Amino acid sequence: MTTDTQTTDTIDGFQLVIDALKLNGIKNIYCVPGIPITDLSRKMQKEGLRVISFRTEQHAGNAAQAEGFLTKLPGIALTVSAPGFLNGLTALANATTNCFPMILISGSSEREIVDLQQGDYEEMDQLAIAKPLCKAAFRVLHAEDIGVGIARAIRAAVSGRPGGVYLDLPAKLMPQEMPAAAGRASLIKVVDAAPAQIPSGESIQRAINLLKNAKRPLIILGKGAAYAQADDAVKAMVETSGIPYLPMSMAKGLLPDTHAQCASAARSYVLAEADVVMLIGARLNWLLSHGKGKTWGGKTPASAGAARQFIQIDISPTEADSNVAIAAPVVGDIGSCVAELTKAMKATNMAKPSAEWLGPVYEKRDTNVAKMAQTLTLNPSPMNYQSSLAVIKKTLKDFPDTILVNEGANALDFTRSIVDMYKPRKRLDVGTWGIMGIGMGFSVAAAVTTGQQVLAVEGDSAFGFSGMEVETVCRYKLPVCIVIMNNNGIYKGTDKNLSGGDDMAPTLFVKDARYDLMMQAFGGVGVTVKTPAELEAAIQTAFASRLPTLINAVIDETAGTESGRITSLNPTAAKKK
């Protein structure tokens, strides 16, 4: 196919980029148009790619990384040069940290001007800046290399441990022409970009030996296990083993949170008491206290790991021993690894854990579940996190295909612990970094990529990072329902200005803000609710209509704790220990 300005004998850089992406199964582009990529975005749309235009580049990048997690194909973010590129870098770095495949494509100034620092429009050495923040970075200078550049970017993004890739396309590249036949022949369809990596038999046997001798085994499922889309294999291994498991937040639903072996409600107990822990697509990073300290039953960091041994399933061998010794690393893709482990369990007739371990685990779980159920029946006025999230919990049970997007401090922590997930890859949240601002980008990508109803549960502070993107939600008429937990501030709405001055405390927002009117301004549905019944009715209406909806859920401004469940990371709090 040729563009309007081409003859039948030539093809230009615009078309080669588009054809290379389409050849590799790319369907969606998330972008902020502007010089020098405005024409590229127009031509992409003309050629059948769905181009979703955002209000700022970070959220376009957030959408791209979410699509990568959901599809295992790299999501594509397209930005202008310099400031636009820099805005996209936060998302690129987050994708790399979270292990989501994403490609950030940015226009850029010409090399000869950048290298001599001659002061071009938005001049910047973007390739050099991007390299420390992503898996790989490439620049394409000649039309005949576009196919190679895009193929390398795709393979780098999805192979091994997935992550972010930067692709630099200088403005001068796009109008370059070459013979059409040669141009099309230069394009590459990437074959087997993320091949199966079979674990060694020795590593499987080593893991089995540990499990067979374990008295208190535990499985931890990470978002890597969810990303792998090896759902049946993971389920088979967990159920064959009979071992209790904990899902990390984005692994919730890989097996239903109501599964008989799920020990989420006994998290503190099983982490402290387990003697052999199998990590599947999970890292021993800060989210798991680095495998050390009180979380794991140790009184001091020095006692870390003394009472337990770890099995770690990961595609990257360098992840082992990152914090504590890994007794049995199993290196390979998750699907292959858990399939081999299941075979070995069956072949050796591995016994399931004893009642001495399972009895206390499930007793504590059931006791805590019952306590929470009782709490959720309360109906305080104004609402708190528990009473409002009881509605969200019921909604996800009634509509298990809903994709839940979640961010905040308290809004994240309470939602993660209260709301059950029933299917894999239905929960998207802040991930490894714990950053704010992913909400609207992730919501847009979830709706665009899956066509499913999206429910975004946002703290009022978290929403502020991406709130303008509700215009994007409205513009594309996406089935996104946003629930803002509005307690008038960051953490709480009760902080004071310690100086006694007129300014509000740094953690406070405009009291009784009407976020719903912001949604109405862009043609969406906006409603304020003050009771669980009103919240449930508003969500049901949004789901039935599939219209862009924002629900301003007014909750008790005294509800919540500073920093949610990571108060200990506050230097002042740490000093008081």
C-alpha positions as CSV (number, residue, x, y, z in Angstrom):
1,M,0.0,0.0,0.0
2,T,1.2,3.5,-0.7
3,T,0.5,6.9,0.8
4,D,-1.0,9.8,-1.1
5,T,2.3,11.4,-1.8
6,Q,4.1,8.3,-3.1
7,T,4.4,6.8,-6.5
8,T,3.8,3.2,-7.1
9,D,7.5,2.6,-7.2
10,T,8.7,4.1,-3.9
11,I,7.8,3.9,-0.3
12,D,8.7,6.3,2.5
13,G,9.7,6.0,6.1
14,F,6.2,6.8,7.4
15,Q,4.7,3.8,5.6
16,L,7.6,1.5,6.5
17,V,7.1,2.2,10.2
18,I,3.4,1.5,9.9
19,D,3.8,-1.6,7.8
20,A,6.5,-3.0,10.2
21,L,4.3,-2.5,13.2
22,K,1.2,-4.1,11.5
23,L,3.3,-7.0,10.3
24,N,4.1,-7.8,13.9
25,G,0.6,-7.7,15.2
26,I,0.5,-4.2,16.6
27,K,-3.0,-2.8,16.6
28,N,-3.0,0.1,19.0
29,I,-0.9,3.2,19.3
30,Y,-1.0,5.5,22.4
31,C,0.4,8.9,21.7
32,V,0.4,12.7,22.2
33,P,0.7,14.2,18.7
34,G,3.0,17.1,17.8
35,I,6.1,17.9,15.8
36,P,7.6,15.7,14.5
37,I,5.2,12.8,14.8
38,T,1.8,14.4,14.0
39,D,1.8,13.2,10.4
40,L,2.9,9.8,11.5
41,S,-0.1,9.5,13.9
42,R,-2.4,10.6,11.1
43,K,-1.1,8.1,8.7
44,M,-1.2,5.3,11.3
45,Q,-4.9,6.0,11.8
46,K,-5.5,6.1,8.0
47,E,-3.8,2.7,7.7
48,G,-6.0,1.0,10.2
49,L,-4.1,1.2,13.5
50,R,-6.1,2.5,16.4
51,V,-4.5,5.7,17.6
52,I,-5.5,6.8,21.1
53,S,-4.4,10.3,21.8
54,F,-3.7,11.4,25.4
55,R,-3.3,14.7,27.1
56,T,0.2,14.0,28.3
57,E,2.8,11.5,27.3
58,Q,3.3,9.7,30.7
59,H,-0.3,8.4,30.5
60,A,0.1,7.3,26.9
61,G,3.2,5.4,28.1
62,N,1.2,4.0,31.0
63,A,-1.5,2.7,28.6
64,A,1.2,1.1,26.5
65,Q,2.8,-0.8,29.4
66,A,-0.6,-2.0,30.6
67,E,-1.4,-3.4,27.1
68,G,2.0,-5.1,27.2
69,F,1.0,-6.9,30.5
70,L,-2.4,-7.9,29.2
71,T,-1.3,-9.2,25.7
72,K,2.4,-10.2,26.0
73,L,3.0,-8.0,22.9
74,P,4.8,-4.7,23.4
75,G,2.5,-1.8,23.8
76,I,3.5,1.2,21.7
77,A,3.7,4.8,23.0
78,L,4.5,7.5,20.5
79,T,5.8,10.9,21.6
80,V,7.3,14.1,20.3
81,S,10.9,15.0,21.0
82,A,12.7,16.3,24.1
83,P,10.0,17.4,26.7
84,G,7.5,14.9,25.3
85,F,10.1,12.1,25.3
86,L,11.0,13.0,28.9
87,N,7.4,12.8,29.9
88,G,7.2,9.3,28.5
89,L,10.4,8.2,30.3
90,T,8.6,7.7,33.6
91,A,6.3,5.1,32.0
92,L,9.2,3.5,30.2
93,A,11.2,3.1,33.4
94,N,8.1,1.8,35.2
95,A,7.6,-0.8,32.5
96,T,11.1,-2.0,32.8
97,T,10.9,-2.2,36.6
98,N,7.5,-4.0,36.4
99,C,8.7,-6.3,33.5
100,F,6.0,-5.1,31.1
101,P,6.8,-5.2,27.4
102,M,6.6,-1.7,26.0
103,I,8.2,0.4,23.2
104,L,8.6,4.1,23.5
105,I,8.9,5.6,20.0
106,S,9.9,9.2,19.9
107,G,10.7,11.7,17.2
108,S,14.1,13.5,17.6
109,S,16.4,16.1,16.3
110,E,19.0,15.4,13.7
111,R,22.2,13.7,14.9
112,E,24.6,16.2,13.4
113,I,22.8,19.1,15.1
114,V,22.6,17.4,18.5
115,D,26.2,16.3,18.5
116,L,27.4,19.8,17.8
117,Q,24.9,21.3,20.3
118,Q,23.7,23.8,17.8
119,G,20.4,24.5,19.4
120,D,17.8,22.7,17.3
121,Y,14.1,22.8,18.2
122,E,13.7,20.5,21.2
123,E,17.3,19.4,20.8
124,M,18.3,16.5,23.1
125,D,20.4,13.3,22.9
126,Q,17.4,11.1,23.7
127,L,19.1,7.8,23.1
128,A,21.8,8.4,25.7
129,I,19.2,9.6,28.2
130,A,16.9,6.6,27.7
131,K,19.6,3.9,27.9
132,P,19.9,3.7,31.7
133,L,16.1,3.4,32.1
134,C,15.2,0.6,29.8
135,K,16.2,-2.9,28.5
136,A,17.5,-1.6,25.2
137,A,17.6,1.6,23.1
138,F,17.9,1.9,19.3
139,R,18.1,4.7,16.8
140,V,17.2,4.3,13.1
141,L,18.8,6.7,10.7
142,H,18.0,5.2,7.3
143,A,14.7,4.0,5.8
144,E,16.2,0.6,4.9
145,D,16.9,-0.1,8.6
146,I,13.3,0.6,9.9
147,G,12.4,-3.1,9.7
148,V,15.5,-4.2,11.6
149,G,15.0,-1.4,14.2
150,I,11.4,-2.3,14.9
151,A,12.1,-6.1,15.0
152,R,15.0,-5.6,17.4
153,A,12.8,-3.4,19.6
154,I,10.0,-6.0,19.7
155,R,12.4,-8.9,20.4
156,A,14.1,-7.0,23.2
157,A,10.9,-6.0,24.8
158,V,9.4,-9.5,25.1
159,S,12.3,-11.9,25.3
160,G,13.7,-13.1,28.6
161,R,12.5,-10.8,31.4
162,P,10.2,-8.4,29.5
163,G,10.6,-4.6,29.8
164,G,10.7,-1.2,28.2
165,V,12.6,-0.4,25.0
166,Y,13.3,3.0,23.4
167,L,13.2,3.5,19.7
168,D,14.5,6.8,18.3
169,L,13.2,8.0,15.0
170,P,14.7,11.3,13.8
171,A,12.4,13.6,11.9
172,K,14.6,13.3,8.8
173,L,13.9,9.6,8.7
174,M,10.2,9.8,7.9
175,P,10.2,11.4,4.4
176,Q,13.1,9.2,3.2
177,E,12.1,7.2,0.1
178,M,13.4,3.9,-1.3
179,P,12.2,1.5,-3.9
180,A,8.9,0.0,-2.8
181,A,9.8,-3.6,-3.4
182,A,13.1,-3.3,-1.5
183,G,11.4,-1.5,1.3
184,R,8.8,-4.1,1.8
185,A,11.4,-6.8,1.6
186,S,13.4,-5.1,4.3
187,L,10.6,-5.6,6.9
188,I,10.9,-8.4,9.4
189,K,8.2,-10.4,11.0
190,V,9.6,-11.4,14.4
191,V,9.5,-15.2,14.9
192,D,9.4,-16.8,18.3
193,A,10.4,-13.6,20.1
194,A,10.0,-15.2,23.6
195,P,10.8,-18.9,23.1
196,A,10.2,-21.5,25.8
197,Q,13.1,-21.9,28.1
198,I,13.0,-25.4,29.6
199,P,14.5,-25.7,33.1
200,S,17.2,-28.3,33.8
201,G,16.3,-31.6,35.3
202,E,18.7,-31.0,38.1
203,S,17.0,-27.8,39.1
204,I,13.6,-29.5,39.1
205,Q,14.9,-32.3,41.3
206,R,16.6,-29.9,43.7
207,A,13.3,-28.1,44.1
208,I,11.3,-31.3,44.6
209,N,13.7,-32.5,47.2
210,L,13.2,-29.3,49.2
211,L,9.5,-29.5,49.0
212,K,9.4,-33.2,49.9
213,N,11.3,-32.5,53.1
214,A,9.4,-29.3,54.0
215,K,7.1,-29.3,57.0
216,R,5.6,-25.9,56.3
217,P,5.8,-25.1,52.6
218,L,4.3,-22.0,50.9
219,I,3.9,-20.8,47.3
220,I,4.0,-17.1,46.4
221,L,2.5,-16.2,43.0
222,G,3.9,-12.9,41.5
223,K,2.7,-10.8,38.6
224,G,5.2,-12.7,36.5
225,A,3.1,-15.8,36.9
226,A,0.0,-13.8,35.8
227,Y,1.9,-12.3,32.8
228,A,3.0,-15.7,31.6
229,Q,-0.5,-16.7,30.7
230,A,0.3,-20.3,31.9
231,D,-2.9,-20.3,34.0
232,D,-3.8,-23.9,33.7
233,A,-0.2,-25.1,34.3
234,V,0.1,-23.0,37.4
235,K,-3.3,-24.1,38.7
236,A,-2.4,-27.8,38.1
237,M,0.9,-27.5,40.0
238,V,-0.7,-25.6,43.0
239,E,-3.5,-28.1,43.3
240,T,-1.2,-31.1,42.8
241,S,1.1,-29.9,45.5
242,G,-1.7,-29.1,48.0
243,I,0.5,-26.2,49.3
244,P,-1.1,-23.0,50.5
245,Y,-0.3,-20.0,48.3
246,L,-0.2,-16.2,48.5
247,P,-0.9,-14.1,45.4
248,M,0.9,-10.8,45.1
249,S,-1.5,-8.0,44.1
250,M,-1.4,-8.4,40.3
251,A,-1.4,-12.2,40.6
252,K,-4.8,-12.1,42.4
253,G,-7.3,-14.1,40.3
254,L,-4.7,-16.4,38.8
255,L,-6.5,-18.8,41.0
256,P,-9.7,-17.4,42.5
257,D,-9.0,-15.6,45.8
258,T,-11.7,-17.8,47.2
259,H,-9.7,-21.0,46.3
260,A,-9.4,-23.5,49.1
261,Q,-5.6,-23.2,49.2
262,C,-5.5,-19.4,49.2
263,A,-3.8,-18.1,52.4
264,S,-4.1,-14.3,51.7
265,A,-6.0,-13.7,54.9
266,A,-3.3,-15.5,56.9
267,R,-0.4,-13.6,55.2
268,S,1.5,-12.6,58.3
269,Y,1.3,-16.0,59.8
270,V,2.4,-18.0,56.7
271,L,5.3,-15.7,55.9
272,A,6.7,-15.9,59.4
273,E,6.2,-19.6,59.8
274,A,7.0,-21.2,56.4
275,D,10.1,-23.3,56.2
276,V,10.3,-23.7,52.4
277,V,8.9,-20.9,50.1
278,M,8.5,-21.3,46.4
279,L,8.5,-18.0,44.5
280,I,6.8,-18.2,41.1
281,G,7.3,-15.0,39.0
282,A,7.8,-13.0,42.2
283,R,10.8,-11.1,43.5
284,L,12.1,-10.9,47.1
285,N,12.1,-7.1,46.9
286,W,10.6,-4.5,49.3
287,L,7.1,-5.9,48.7
288,L,8.2,-9.1,50.4
289,S,10.6,-7.3,52.9
290,H,13.5,-8.6,50.9
291,G,13.1,-12.0,52.4
292,K,14.4,-10.7,55.7
293,G,13.4,-9.4,59.1
294,K,10.2,-9.5,61.2
295,T,8.0,-10.3,58.2
296,W,9.8,-13.6,57.9
297,G,9.9,-14.4,61.6
298,G,13.3,-12.9,62.2
299,K,13.9,-10.5,65.0
300,T,16.8,-8.8,63.2
301,P,17.9,-8.6,59.6
302,A,20.8,-10.8,60.6
303,S,18.5,-13.6,61.2
304,A,17.0,-13.4,57.7
305,G,16.6,-16.7,55.9
306,A,18.1,-18.8,58.8
307,A,14.8,-20.6,59.3
308,R,13.7,-21.2,55.7
309,Q,14.8,-22.0,52.3
310,F,13.7,-20.6,49.0
311,I,12.8,-22.0,45.6
312,Q,12.7,-19.3,42.9
313,I,11.2,-19.8,39.5
314,D,12.3,-17.0,37.2
315,I,13.3,-16.6,33.6
316,S,16.3,-14.6,34.7
317,P,19.1,-16.4,36.5
318,T,20.5,-13.1,37.9
319,E,17.4,-12.6,40.0
320,A,18.5,-15.5,42.3
321,D,20.4,-14.5,45.5
322,S,19.4,-10.8,45.0
323,N,18.6,-10.5,48.7
324,V,18.9,-13.9,50.4
325,A,20.3,-17.2,49.3
326,I,18.1,-19.2,46.9
327,A,18.6,-22.8,47.7
328,A,16.9,-24.1,44.5
329,P,16.8,-21.6,41.6
330,V,14.7,-22.9,38.7
331,V,15.5,-21.0,35.5
332,G,13.1,-21.0,32.6
333,D,9.7,-19.7,31.4
334,I,7.0,-20.1,34.1
335,G,4.8,-22.4,32.0
336,S,7.6,-24.9,31.3
337,C,8.9,-24.7,34.9
338,V,5.6,-25.4,36.7
339,A,4.7,-28.1,34.1
340,E,8.0,-29.9,34.9
341,L,7.5,-29.5,38.6
342,T,4.0,-31.0,38.4
343,K,5.3,-34.0,36.5
344,A,8.0,-34.5,39.1
345,M,5.5,-34.2,41.9
346,K,3.3,-36.9,40.4
347,A,6.2,-39.1,39.4
348,T,7.6,-39.1,43.0
349,N,4.1,-39.3,44.7
350,M,5.0,-36.2,46.7
351,A,2.9,-36.0,49.8
352,K,0.7,-33.0,50.4
353,P,1.4,-30.9,53.5
354,S,0.4,-32.2,56.9
355,A,-2.6,-31.2,58.9
356,E,-0.1,-29.8,61.5
357,W,0.6,-27.0,59.0
358,L,-2.6,-26.7,57.0
359,G,-4.8,-26.7,60.1
360,P,-3.5,-23.5,61.7
361,V,-3.1,-21.8,58.3
362,Y,-6.7,-22.3,57.3
363,E,-8.0,-21.7,60.8
364,K,-6.3,-18.3,60.9
365,R,-7.5,-17.5,57.4
366,D,-11.1,-18.4,58.1
367,T,-11.1,-16.4,61.4
368,N,-9.7,-13.3,59.6
369,V,-12.1,-13.7,56.7
370,A,-15.0,-13.9,59.2
371,K,-13.8,-10.8,61.1
372,M,-13.5,-8.8,57.8
373,A,-17.0,-10.0,56.7
374,Q,-18.4,-8.7,60.0
375,T,-16.6,-5.3,59.5
376,L,-18.0,-5.1,55.9
377,T,-21.5,-5.3,57.2
378,L,-21.2,-2.1,59.2
379,N,-22.7,1.0,57.7
380,P,-21.1,4.0,59.3
381,S,-21.9,7.6,58.3
382,P,-20.0,8.9,56.5
383,M,-18.7,5.9,54.6
384,N,-15.2,4.6,55.3
385,Y,-12.9,2.4,53.2
386,Q,-14.4,-0.8,54.4
387,S,-18.1,0.1,53.8
388,S,-17.5,1.5,50.4
389,L,-15.2,-1.4,49.3
390,A,-17.9,-3.9,50.4
391,V,-19.8,-2.6,47.4
392,I,-16.7,-3.0,45.1
393,K,-16.2,-6.6,46.5
394,K,-19.8,-7.5,45.6
395,T,-19.5,-5.9,42.2
396,L,-16.4,-8.0,41.3
397,K,-18.1,-11.1,42.5
398,D,-21.1,-10.4,40.3
399,F,-19.1,-9.2,37.3
400,P,-15.8,-11.2,37.5
401,D,-14.7,-10.2,33.9
402,T,-14.5,-6.6,35.1
403,I,-10.9,-5.2,35.0
404,L,-10.1,-3.5,38.2
405,V,-7.6,-0.7,38.1
406,N,-6.4,0.4,41.5
407,E,-4.0,3.0,42.9
408,G,-3.6,5.1,46.0
409,A,-2.2,4.7,49.5
410,N,-5.1,3.5,51.6
411,A,-7.3,3.1,48.5
412,L,-4.8,0.6,47.2
413,D,-4.1,-1.3,50.4
414,F,-7.7,-1.7,51.5
415,T,-8.9,-2.7,48.0
416,R,-6.1,-5.3,47.6
417,S,-7.0,-6.9,50.9
418,I,-10.8,-6.7,50.7
419,V,-11.8,-7.2,47.1
420,D,-11.5,-10.7,45.8
421,M,-10.5,-11.4,42.2
422,Y,-11.7,-14.5,40.3
423,K,-9.9,-14.5,37.0
424,P,-6.3,-13.8,35.9
425,R,-5.1,-10.4,34.7
426,K,-8.2,-8.6,35.8
427,R,-6.3,-6.5,38.4
428,L,-3.9,-3.7,37.3
429,D,-2.2,-1.6,39.9
430,V,0.9,0.4,40.7
431,G,3.2,-2.7,40.8
432,T,6.8,-2.9,41.9
433,W,7.6,0.8,42.2
434,G,4.4,1.7,44.0
435,I,4.1,4.9,41.9
436,M,1.0,7.0,41.6
437,G,-0.5,8.2,38.3
438,I,-1.1,4.9,36.4
439,G,-4.9,5.0,36.9
440,M,-6.3,6.6,33.8
441,G,-3.6,5.3,31.4
442,F,-4.1,1.7,32.6
443,S,-7.9,2.1,32.5
444,V,-7.8,3.3,28.9
445,A,-5.6,0.5,27.8
446,A,-7.7,-2.1,29.6
447,A,-10.8,-0.9,27.8
448,V,-9.2,-0.5,24.4
449,T,-7.3,-3.8,24.6
450,T,-10.0,-6.1,26.0
451,G,-13.3,-4.4,25.4
452,Q,-14.3,-5.3,28.9
453,Q,-15.9,-3.0,31.5
454,V,-13.2,-1.3,33.6
455,L,-13.6,-0.2,37.2
456,A,-11.0,2.2,38.5
457,V,-10.8,2.5,42.3
458,E,-8.7,5.6,43.0
459,G,-7.6,7.6,46.0
460,D,-8.4,11.3,45.6
461,S,-4.6,12.0,45.6
462,A,-3.7,9.3,43.1
463,F,-6.5,10.4,40.8
464,G,-4.9,13.9,40.7
465,F,-1.9,12.6,38.9
466,S,-3.8,11.6,35.8
467,G,-7.2,13.2,36.3
468,M,-7.2,15.2,33.0
469,E,-7.2,12.0,31.1
470,V,-10.9,11.6,31.9
471,E,-11.3,13.7,28.8
472,T,-9.6,10.9,26.9
473,V,-11.9,8.3,28.4
474,C,-14.9,10.5,27.4
475,R,-13.5,11.3,23.9
476,Y,-13.2,7.6,23.0
477,K,-16.5,6.7,24.8
478,L,-14.8,3.9,26.8
479,P,-16.6,1.7,29.3
480,V,-14.6,3.0,32.3
481,C,-16.2,3.6,35.7
482,I,-14.0,5.6,38.0
483,V,-14.7,5.6,41.8
484,I,-12.8,8.2,43.7
485,M,-12.4,7.7,47.4
486,N,-12.7,11.3,48.4
487,N,-11.5,12.1,52.0
488,N,-10.3,15.6,51.2
489,G,-6.6,14.9,51.3
490,I,-3.6,12.7,51.0
491,Y,-4.1,9.9,53.6
492,K,-6.6,12.0,55.5
493,G,-8.4,15.3,55.4
494,T,-7.6,16.4,58.9
495,D,-3.9,17.5,58.8
496,K,-3.0,21.0,60.2
497,N,-0.6,23.7,59.1
498,L,2.0,23.4,61.9
499,S,3.1,27.0,61.4
500,G,-0.4,28.3,62.2
501,G,-0.4,30.2,58.9
502,D,-3.3,30.5,56.5
503,D,-2.1,27.9,53.9
504,M,-3.6,24.5,54.1
505,A,-1.4,21.6,55.2
506,P,0.6,20.1,52.4
507,T,-1.5,16.9,52.6
508,L,-4.9,18.6,52.2
509,F,-7.1,19.3,49.2
510,V,-10.0,21.6,48.5
511,K,-12.7,20.4,50.9
512,D,-15.7,18.6,49.5
513,A,-14.3,18.8,45.9
514,R,-16.8,17.8,43.2
515,Y,-14.8,15.5,40.9
516,D,-18.0,14.4,39.3
517,L,-18.5,17.9,37.7
518,M,-15.1,17.5,36.1
519,M,-16.4,14.4,34.3
520,Q,-19.6,16.1,33.3
521,A,-17.6,18.9,31.7
522,F,-16.3,16.4,29.1
523,G,-19.7,14.8,28.4
524,G,-19.3,11.8,30.8
525,V,-21.6,10.8,33.6
526,G,-20.6,12.3,37.0
527,V,-22.3,11.6,40.3
528,T,-21.6,12.1,44.0
529,V,-22.5,9.4,46.4
530,K,-22.5,9.4,50.2
531,T,-23.8,5.9,51.1
532,P,-23.0,2.3,50.1
533,A,-26.5,2.0,48.6
534,E,-25.9,5.1,46.4
535,L,-22.5,3.8,45.4
536,E,-23.9,0.4,44.4
537,A,-26.7,2.0,42.4
538,A,-24.2,4.3,40.6
539,I,-21.9,1.4,39.6
540,Q,-24.8,-0.7,38.4
541,T,-26.0,2.2,36.2
542,A,-22.5,2.7,34.8
543,F,-22.1,-1.0,34.0
544,A,-25.5,-1.2,32.4
545,S,-24.9,1.8,30.2
546,R,-21.1,1.3,29.6
547,L,-20.8,5.0,29.5
548,P,-17.7,6.9,30.9
549,T,-18.6,7.5,34.5
550,L,-17.0,9.1,37.5
551,I,-18.4,8.5,41.0
552,N,-17.2,10.9,43.6
553,A,-17.5,8.7,46.7
554,V,-17.4,10.9,49.8
555,I,-15.8,9.0,52.7
556,D,-14.9,9.9,56.2
557,E,-12.0,12.4,56.2
558,T,-10.6,10.7,59.3
559,A,-10.4,7.4,57.5
560,G,-7.0,6.1,56.4
561,T,-3.5,6.0,57.8
562,E,-0.4,7.9,56.7
563,S,1.3,6.1,53.8
564,G,-1.2,3.3,54.0
565,R,0.8,0.2,55.0
566,I,4.2,1.6,54.4
567,T,4.4,4.1,57.2
568,S,7.6,2.5,58.3
569,L,9.3,3.9,55.2
570,N,8.6,7.5,56.4
571,P,12.0,8.7,57.8
572,T,10.3,10.3,60.8
573,A,8.5,7.0,61.6
574,A,11.6,5.0,61.1
575,K,13.5,7.3,63.5
576,K,10.9,6.6,66.2
577,K,11.5,2.9,66.1
